[in-house]
Amino acid sequence: MGRTGRGNARMGTPKVIFILALALGLAVGVYVLSGLLEEPPLPKVRGVVETEAPVAWQGADYVKKKRVTTMLFMGVDRREQDADVAIFARNGGQADFLFLLVIDDESDMVYPLHIDRDTMTDIAITTIMGRPAGTRNAQICLSYGFGTTPAQSCELTREAVSGLLNGQGIDHYMSMNMGSIGDLNDAAGGVTVQMAEDLTVLNPAWTTGATVTLHGYEAEEFVRARMSVGAGTNVERMARQRAYLTGFREALLMGMKTNGESYLQSLFKVIDAAAETDVSDQWLLDELWKARDYQWQEIMTLDGEHAIGANGFMECHVDPQSIEEVIMRLYYKQKNADT
């Protein structure tokens, strides 16, 4: 009995020491770790803190605008299919109309950018399962067709436009089938435009200089017709689209002024039925209502050269300097300037 007791005493001492050492080690570790996890004291700040370094451009310093919201609008065409789309695209259709809107809440201004569908840029390629499969330099309108769902198509197009603008962010998107233009046009109360060219081949009343209020299918014809009118180029069609956008904006402003939010709510019934977007109706309603009195800048475009590519399709090669100028107008302001 005595030997057994002495044996237990000798065996217990190392265990006690080990437990005490372990407890001490844990205590020290917690103490040290707690010190490491504590937030370091903030440095004393003097002067103005810039979130990004100023950018020197044309002899002046510019900084990123802080209170801007960007939204990309896409008009999807599934009727005017190019062979290139049928071969490579997954979801079909293409972003025939691309319009980026930048709302600057700091200066109470809206900056619109109209992008040529034939603009050559790097677009993401996907597999038939929608997985990334590299990139390809192609017309930007084709980016939409590589999505396996409308949402993915919109995301791919947003990515392509962002890449065209040297990685500048685009917050939100909305796409709508071009065939829904007539319904949207009528929900807005009709859109008035002035004919800058002779379009009597489409409508006998559409003579050069005539002021016409478009209704129903007329609106779709006006913004989509290409091959059957004029020289048949997208440049001419884009000019008509900008004229239509100006008239549509005026119709919106008049409708909001006359009928307020009830006017917008009726408009949203059409949008809900036809649009794919990543924003809620209420968010869009709030943005439109907030910006109703903002000053709209003239619609911008990117300068470029048009030519038939090796595959026989039209290509627009944009001037890098033009891209730089547009980026500075949309996303930057002169440092210490009031607006």
C-alpha positions as CSV (number, residue, x, y, z in Angstrom):
1,M,0.0,0.0,0.0
2,G,2.9,2.4,1.0
3,R,4.8,1.8,-2.3
4,T,1.7,2.3,-4.3
5,G,1.0,5.6,-2.5
6,R,4.6,6.8,-3.1
7,G,4.4,5.8,-6.7
8,N,1.2,7.9,-7.2
9,A,2.8,10.9,-5.6
10,R,5.8,10.7,-8.0
11,M,3.5,10.2,-11.0
12,G,1.2,13.1,-10.0
13,T,3.9,15.8,-9.6
14,P,4.7,16.0,-13.4
15,K,1.0,16.1,-14.2
16,V,0.4,19.0,-11.9
17,I,3.4,20.9,-13.3
18,F,2.3,20.2,-16.9
19,I,-1.2,21.5,-16.2
20,L,0.1,24.6,-14.4
21,A,2.5,25.2,-17.3
22,L,-0.3,24.8,-19.8
23,A,-2.6,27.1,-17.9
24,L,0.1,29.7,-17.6
25,G,0.9,29.4,-21.3
26,L,-2.7,29.8,-22.3
27,A,-3.0,32.9,-20.0
28,V,0.1,34.5,-21.6
29,G,-1.2,33.6,-25.1
30,V,-4.6,35.1,-24.4
31,Y,-2.9,38.2,-23.0
32,V,-0.6,38.6,-26.0
33,L,-3.3,37.8,-28.5
34,S,-5.7,40.3,-27.0
35,G,-3.1,42.9,-27.4
36,L,-2.6,41.9,-31.1
37,L,-6.4,42.0,-31.7
38,E,-6.9,45.4,-30.2
39,E,-7.5,48.1,-32.8
40,P,-4.4,50.2,-33.1
41,P,-4.7,53.8,-32.1
42,L,-5.8,56.0,-35.0
43,P,-3.1,58.4,-36.3
44,K,-3.7,62.0,-35.9
45,V,-5.2,63.3,-39.1
46,R,-4.3,66.7,-40.5
47,G,-5.8,68.3,-43.5
48,V,-8.1,66.5,-46.0
49,V,-7.9,62.7,-46.4
50,E,-8.4,61.6,-50.1
51,T,-9.8,58.1,-50.7
52,E,-7.9,58.0,-54.0
53,A,-4.8,59.8,-55.2
54,P,-5.6,62.7,-57.6
55,V,-5.3,62.1,-61.3
56,A,-3.4,64.6,-63.4
57,W,-5.2,65.3,-66.6
58,Q,-4.8,68.1,-69.1
59,G,-2.8,70.2,-66.7
60,A,-5.1,69.9,-63.6
61,D,-5.7,67.4,-60.8
62,Y,-8.9,65.4,-60.7
63,V,-10.5,63.2,-58.1
64,K,-13.2,60.5,-58.3
65,K,-16.7,61.8,-57.8
66,K,-18.1,60.5,-54.5
67,R,-21.8,60.6,-54.9
68,V,-22.6,59.0,-58.3
69,T,-24.9,56.2,-59.3
70,T,-24.3,54.5,-62.7
71,M,-26.9,52.4,-64.5
72,L,-26.5,50.6,-67.9
73,F,-29.6,50.3,-70.1
74,M,-29.7,47.6,-72.8
75,G,-32.1,47.2,-75.7
76,V,-32.0,43.5,-76.6
77,D,-32.5,42.4,-80.2
78,R,-33.5,38.8,-80.9
79,R,-34.8,39.6,-84.3
80,E,-31.7,41.0,-86.1
81,Q,-29.5,38.0,-85.6
82,D,-25.9,38.1,-87.0
83,A,-24.3,34.8,-88.1
84,D,-21.6,35.6,-85.6
85,V,-24.1,35.4,-82.8
86,A,-25.6,32.1,-84.0
87,I,-22.2,30.5,-84.0
88,F,-20.7,31.7,-80.7
89,A,-23.5,33.0,-78.5
90,R,-25.3,30.8,-75.9
91,N,-28.5,32.6,-75.0
92,G,-29.2,34.3,-78.4
93,G,-29.9,37.9,-78.9
94,Q,-27.5,40.9,-78.6
95,A,-27.4,44.2,-76.8
96,D,-28.3,46.3,-79.9
97,F,-28.7,49.4,-77.8
98,L,-26.3,50.4,-75.0
99,F,-26.9,53.5,-72.9
100,L,-25.0,54.4,-69.7
101,L,-26.5,56.9,-67.3
102,V,-24.4,58.5,-64.6
103,I,-26.4,60.4,-61.9
104,D,-24.2,62.8,-60.0
105,D,-26.0,63.8,-56.7
106,E,-23.2,66.1,-55.7
107,S,-23.6,68.4,-58.7
108,D,-27.3,67.6,-59.5
109,M,-26.4,66.5,-63.0
110,V,-27.0,63.5,-65.2
111,Y,-24.4,62.4,-67.7
112,P,-25.6,60.0,-70.5
113,L,-23.3,58.0,-72.7
114,H,-24.5,56.2,-75.9
115,I,-22.3,53.3,-77.0
116,D,-22.1,52.0,-80.5
117,R,-23.2,48.3,-80.6
118,D,-20.3,47.6,-83.1
119,T,-17.6,48.8,-80.7
120,M,-14.7,46.4,-80.7
121,T,-13.6,45.3,-77.2
122,D,-12.8,42.3,-75.1
123,I,-15.9,40.3,-74.1
124,A,-16.2,37.3,-71.9
125,I,-16.8,33.9,-73.5
126,T,-18.7,31.1,-71.7
127,T,-19.2,27.4,-72.2
128,I,-22.7,26.0,-72.9
129,M,-23.0,25.6,-69.2
130,G,-22.3,29.3,-68.6
131,R,-18.9,28.9,-67.1
132,P,-16.0,31.3,-68.0
133,A,-14.0,30.2,-71.1
134,G,-11.7,33.2,-71.7
135,T,-12.2,36.4,-73.7
136,R,-12.5,37.4,-77.3
137,N,-12.2,40.7,-79.1
138,A,-15.5,41.3,-80.7
139,Q,-18.5,43.7,-81.1
140,I,-19.6,44.7,-77.7
141,C,-23.3,43.9,-78.6
142,L,-22.3,40.1,-78.7
143,S,-21.4,40.1,-75.0
144,Y,-25.1,39.7,-74.1
145,G,-25.5,36.5,-76.1
146,F,-23.0,34.5,-74.1
147,G,-25.3,34.4,-71.0
148,T,-27.3,31.3,-70.3
149,T,-29.9,33.4,-68.5
150,P,-31.1,37.0,-69.0
151,A,-29.4,37.9,-65.7
152,Q,-26.0,36.4,-66.7
153,S,-26.3,38.1,-70.1
154,C,-26.8,41.5,-68.4
155,E,-23.8,40.8,-66.1
156,L,-21.6,39.9,-69.1
157,T,-22.6,43.1,-70.9
158,R,-22.0,45.2,-67.9
159,E,-18.6,43.6,-67.6
160,A,-17.8,44.4,-71.2
161,V,-18.9,48.0,-70.9
162,S,-16.9,48.4,-67.7
163,G,-13.8,46.9,-69.5
164,L,-14.3,49.3,-72.4
165,L,-14.2,52.2,-69.9
166,N,-10.9,50.9,-68.4
167,G,-12.5,49.1,-65.5
168,Q,-14.8,51.9,-64.2
169,G,-17.6,50.6,-62.1
170,I,-21.2,50.2,-63.2
171,D,-23.6,49.9,-60.3
172,H,-26.8,48.6,-61.9
173,Y,-28.4,47.4,-65.1
174,M,-31.7,47.1,-66.9
175,S,-32.4,45.3,-70.2
176,M,-35.5,45.3,-72.3
177,N,-36.4,43.6,-75.5
178,M,-36.5,46.1,-78.3
179,G,-40.0,44.7,-79.2
180,S,-41.3,46.3,-76.1
181,I,-40.5,49.9,-77.1
182,G,-44.0,50.6,-78.4
183,D,-45.6,49.6,-75.1
184,L,-43.1,51.7,-73.2
185,N,-43.5,54.6,-75.6
186,D,-47.3,54.7,-75.1
187,A,-47.0,54.3,-71.3
188,A,-44.8,57.5,-71.4
189,G,-47.6,59.3,-73.2
190,G,-46.1,59.2,-76.7
191,V,-42.7,60.6,-77.7
192,T,-42.2,63.6,-80.0
193,V,-39.2,63.8,-82.4
194,Q,-38.1,65.9,-85.3
195,M,-37.1,64.0,-88.5
196,A,-33.5,64.8,-89.3
197,E,-33.7,62.7,-92.5
198,D,-36.2,61.5,-95.0
199,L,-37.9,58.4,-93.6
200,T,-40.9,58.3,-95.9
201,V,-39.9,54.7,-96.9
202,L,-41.1,53.8,-93.4
203,N,-44.0,56.3,-93.0
204,P,-45.2,58.9,-95.6
205,A,-45.5,61.5,-92.9
206,W,-41.9,61.2,-91.8
207,T,-40.4,63.8,-94.1
208,T,-37.2,65.7,-93.4
209,G,-37.9,68.4,-90.7
210,A,-41.3,67.1,-89.7
211,T,-42.2,67.1,-86.0
212,V,-44.0,63.8,-85.2
213,T,-45.4,62.3,-82.1
214,L,-44.7,58.5,-82.2
215,H,-47.2,56.0,-81.0
216,G,-47.1,52.2,-80.7
217,Y,-45.1,50.4,-83.3
218,E,-44.0,53.7,-84.9
219,A,-41.5,54.1,-82.0
220,E,-40.0,50.7,-82.6
221,E,-39.6,51.4,-86.3
222,F,-38.0,54.8,-85.7
223,V,-35.3,53.5,-83.3
224,R,-34.7,50.1,-85.0
225,A,-34.8,50.6,-88.7
226,R,-31.4,50.4,-90.3
227,M,-30.9,48.5,-93.5
228,S,-34.0,49.9,-95.3
229,V,-33.3,53.6,-94.7
230,G,-30.5,56.0,-95.6
231,A,-27.1,54.5,-95.9
232,G,-28.1,51.6,-93.7
233,T,-25.5,52.3,-91.0
234,N,-25.7,52.0,-87.3
235,V,-24.3,55.6,-87.0
236,E,-27.5,56.9,-88.6
237,R,-29.7,54.7,-86.4
238,M,-27.8,55.9,-83.3
239,A,-28.6,59.5,-84.2
240,R,-32.3,58.6,-84.3
241,Q,-32.0,56.8,-81.0
242,R,-30.5,59.9,-79.4
243,A,-33.3,62.0,-80.8
244,Y,-35.8,59.5,-79.4
245,L,-34.1,59.5,-76.0
246,T,-34.3,63.3,-75.8
247,G,-38.0,63.2,-76.6
248,F,-38.6,60.3,-74.2
249,R,-36.9,62.3,-71.4
250,E,-39.1,65.3,-72.2
251,A,-42.2,63.0,-72.1
252,L,-41.1,61.6,-68.7
253,L,-40.5,65.1,-67.2
254,M,-43.9,66.3,-68.4
255,G,-45.6,63.2,-67.1
256,M,-44.0,63.5,-63.7
257,K,-44.8,67.2,-63.6
258,T,-48.5,66.6,-64.5
259,N,-49.3,63.3,-62.7
260,G,-46.4,62.8,-60.3
261,E,-45.6,59.4,-59.0
262,S,-48.8,57.9,-60.3
263,Y,-47.5,58.5,-63.8
264,L,-44.3,56.6,-63.0
265,Q,-46.2,53.7,-61.4
266,S,-48.2,53.2,-64.6
267,L,-44.9,53.2,-66.5
268,F,-43.5,50.6,-64.2
269,K,-46.2,48.1,-65.1
270,V,-44.7,48.0,-68.6
271,I,-41.1,47.8,-67.2
272,D,-42.0,44.9,-64.8
273,A,-43.5,42.9,-67.7
274,A,-40.6,43.4,-70.1
275,A,-37.4,44.3,-68.2
276,E,-34.6,42.3,-66.5
277,T,-32.9,44.4,-63.8
278,D,-31.0,44.2,-60.6
279,V,-32.9,47.0,-58.8
280,S,-36.3,47.2,-57.3
281,D,-39.2,49.3,-58.6
282,Q,-39.0,51.5,-55.5
283,W,-35.3,52.2,-56.0
284,L,-35.8,53.1,-59.6
285,L,-38.8,55.2,-58.8
286,D,-36.8,57.1,-56.1
287,E,-33.9,57.7,-58.5
288,L,-36.1,59.0,-61.3
289,W,-38.1,61.2,-58.9
290,K,-34.9,62.6,-57.3
291,A,-33.2,63.4,-60.6
292,R,-36.3,64.9,-62.2
293,D,-34.9,68.4,-61.7
294,Y,-31.3,67.6,-62.3
295,Q,-29.5,69.2,-65.3
296,W,-29.0,66.7,-68.1
297,Q,-25.8,67.0,-70.1
298,E,-25.7,66.4,-73.8
299,I,-25.6,62.8,-74.8
300,M,-22.0,61.7,-75.2
301,T,-20.6,59.2,-77.7
302,L,-17.2,57.6,-78.2
303,D,-15.2,58.7,-81.3
304,G,-14.1,55.9,-83.5
305,E,-13.6,54.6,-87.0
306,H,-16.0,52.2,-88.7
307,A,-14.9,49.5,-91.1
308,I,-15.9,46.1,-92.3
309,G,-14.0,43.4,-90.4
310,A,-12.4,40.3,-91.8
311,N,-15.6,38.3,-91.0
312,G,-17.6,40.7,-93.1
313,F,-19.4,42.5,-90.2
314,M,-19.2,46.1,-89.2
315,E,-16.6,47.1,-86.6
316,C,-16.2,50.3,-84.7
317,H,-12.6,50.9,-83.4
318,V,-12.8,53.5,-80.6
319,D,-10.2,56.2,-80.1
320,P,-8.5,55.5,-76.7
321,Q,-8.2,59.3,-76.1
322,S,-12.0,59.6,-76.6
323,I,-12.5,56.9,-73.9
324,E,-10.2,58.7,-71.6
325,E,-12.1,62.0,-72.1
326,V,-15.5,60.3,-71.4
327,I,-14.2,58.6,-68.3
328,M,-13.0,61.9,-66.9
329,R,-16.3,63.6,-67.6
330,L,-18.4,60.7,-66.1
331,Y,-16.4,59.6,-63.1
332,Y,-14.0,62.5,-62.1
333,K,-14.2,66.2,-61.2
334,Q,-11.5,68.7,-60.9
335,K,-9.9,68.8,-57.4
336,N,-11.3,71.5,-55.2
337,A,-13.9,72.5,-57.8
338,D,-17.4,73.3,-56.6
339,T,-18.9,70.8,-59.1
